[in-house]
């Protein structure tokens, strides 16, 4: 740029440039300077995008269990050495996260942008639903000696106590022993201090609705359809920061849309009663 100024000064002294030529020179100089600035801004913007993408890049090893709970429905249970996350894929559509070292948990939903954070002690005393809705079964099944079995191409321990059957998966090395306890607080399914994979008990002898005879059949209360190792972002087990906190966990477990629909239904029934 200094060379350009010097050339312009000498040229002007020797032979003054016409205003039109001078305007063109100034135009190209400004265009060059602006072009360089825009180029630098583009480079800075791309670097910022790359850094942001790197922050969310899956870098943490985790174990993902695609499971079915008799009340909660389809759930993805994702655990790592320092965290737990449950994504409900059934009708409820809630998420639950807990993270070491305190393991305080948070239930939240993305559609309503609401959350319910609480302590691990609260979870141990209340669960995410009460015992009337989901029976709190004992954590351990003390039965016959465990045998090896295959579920989802994975070797698990199969335990039987009478007609109760439990399949468990040993906790991966380096994972917190707190995880099975927390999962028992949530699902209320026995796991013997490991990861519950399948749990069943004898079905009622006769279905009260259809009258079908079910003698000798097993009712599966908890099952696993897929076991896989995955990579997740480091913030995968973090609670959302800007969601509205509610005082009732029930309001977060069920969407506002469904709650409103239930209220409408109740009003219809009340009208009918009148």
N, C-alpha and C positions, 0 to 999 in steps of 0.2 A: 504493500500500500504506500510506503514512503517513497519507493522508486517511482510509483505512478504520480505522486504529488510533485516530485522533482522534475519528472519529464513534462508534466503539465505546466510547471512554472517556467521552465526554459523555453518551451514551445510558445507560450504566451508572450514572453519577452521578445522572441525573434519574430514571431508572426502571430498576431492575435487570432484566436480561433473564432469562427463564426458562432453565434449563439446556438444554432441548431446542432452543430458538431459538439459543442461543449455540453449541451443538454444530453446528447446521446452517451457521451463518456460518463457523465455523472450517473445516468440511468444504469449503465452496466456495472458501475462500481457499487451502487446501492443494491442492485440485484445480486451481485456476488456476495456481498456482506450478509444479506438476508438469507441467501441460500445456505451459506455456511452455518448460520445460527439455527435455521430449521433442521439442518442435518444433525447438528449437535443435540438439539432437543429430541429428535427422533431416536438417536442413539441412547440418550439418557432414559427416555421412556421405555425403550426395549429392555434396557438393563434392569429397570425397576420391575417390569413385568416378569423377567426371568427370575429375579430374587423372590417375588411374591409366589411364583409358581413353585420355586424350590422349597418354600416354607410349607406348602401343602402336599409336596411330593410324598407318596407312600414310602416310608423308610422304616417303620416299626413292624417287626414280625408278630403275627397274632394267629390265634386258632379260631376258626369260624365254624360254629355248629348250627346247621339249619334244622330247627326243631319244631315239634307240634305239642302244645300243651292243651289239655282237655278243656281249659277255660279260656286262656289267653289266645289260643289259636296258633297260627304260624309265627314263629319268632326266630330271628337270627341272634344267637348268643356269640359275641365276639370277646375273647379274652386275650390279654397280653401280660407280660411280666408286671406291668404297673397299672393296669386298668381293665375295666369291664364295660361293655356296652350291649344293650339289648334293643334291637330294632323290631318292633311288632309289625308284622306284615299281614296280620289278620284284620278284623274289622275295627280294632281299637286304634291302631296306627300311632302309638306312643313310642317314645324312646326313653331309655334309662341309662345313665352313665354313673360310674363310680371310679375313683382314682386314688392310688396310693399317695401318701402314706396314711392319711386319715380315713380314707374310703367313705367319706360323706357322699351321698348319692343325690341325683337330681333326675326327676321325671319331667320330660318336656314334650311338647308337640310343635311341629313346624307349621301346621296349617293355622292354628290360632295364635302362634307366637306366645305361648304361655308355659310356665314351668312351676315345679314344686321342689325346691331344694330342702334337704333335711339331713340329719346326722345318721350315722350307721346305727347308733343306739336306738333311735326312733324306728328305723327299719326293722331291727331285731324284735321290737316290741309290738309293732303294728303290721308289718308286711306292707305290700302295696294294695292288697285287698284284705278284708277281714276273714277270720276263720269260718264264718258262716257261709261265705261265698266259695272260698277255696280252703278245704280242710288242711290243717297243718299236720302233716304226717311226720313221724319221727325221722331224724336225719339218717339213722343207721338201720340196716336190715341185717340182723344177726341170724344167718341161716347156714346152709351147708357150705362146705369148702368151695371157694370160687373156682370156676372152670373157664377156660379160654373159649371165646366165641367170636364170630366175625359179623360185624355190622358196618355197612358202608365201606367194605374192603379194609376195615380197621380191626385189629385185635382188641377185644374188650374182655372185661371180667364179668362172667355170668354167675349170679347168686340167686338161690331159691330158698324161700322160707315157707314151707307148706306149699300153697298155690300162689304165693306172691313171688314175682320174678323181677329182678333188678339187674340191669347191665350198666357198668360204669367204665369210664376211661381214666387211666392214671393221669394226674396233673403233669403237664410238661415240665421238664427241669428248668428251674429258675423262676417259675411262676409262684406267686404268693399263695401260701396255704389258706389265706383268708377267703380266696375266691369261692371255693365250694360252700363255705358257710353263708356267704352273701347270696349265692344262687339258691340256697335252701330257703333263705328268708323270702325270696321273691317267688319262686315256683312252688315251694312247700312240697317238694318231691325228695325222697331219700336219695342220698348219694354216697354214703359211707366215707365222706371226706375226700371224694374224688369228683369226677364230672359225670352227672347222670346222663345216660344215653337212652335207656328205655326202662319204663316201669309199668308193670301190669298187675292186675289182681283179678280174681274170679268175677265174672259178670253175674248179675242177678239172674236167678233161675228162669224167671219169666218177665218179658218186657211188658210193663204195665200198660203201654200205649197200644202196641200191636198184638199183644198176646203171644208173641213168638217165644218158643222154648229155647233158652240159651244155656242150658245145663252143660257144664264142662268147658264153656268158652272163657276166654280171657278178655278183659276190658283194658285196653292200652290207655293209660292216663298221660303218658309222656313218651315221646318217640323222637328219633333223630333220623333224618333222611339224607344228610350230607355232612361229611367231615372234611375240612380242607384247611391248609395253611395259606394265609393271605398276608399282604403288606398293607398297612394303614398309615395315615398321616400321624404325626406326633401329637396333634391336637384332637385326635379322634375321640378321646375319652374326656374331653373338657366339656363342662356345662355351658350352654349359651349365655352370653353376657347381657343381651338387651331384651330378653323376653320378659313378659309381665308375670310377676310372682303371684300365685294364688294361694289362698289359705287352706284349700281342700285338695287333696290328691285325686279325689274322684272326679273333680272338674277337669283335671289334666288328662286323666286316663281316657275320658270320653270327650269327643269334640263338641264344641258349642252347637254345631249343626244337628248332631244326634240328640243332644240334650233338649234342644228346642223342639225337635220332632216328637220326643217323648212327652214333653209338656202338652203339645197339641193333641197327642193321643189321649192323654189323661183327661183333657177337657172334653173330648168327644165322649169318653166313657161316662163322665159326670153328667153330661147332657142326657145320655141314654138312661142313666139311673133316675133322673128326674121324670 
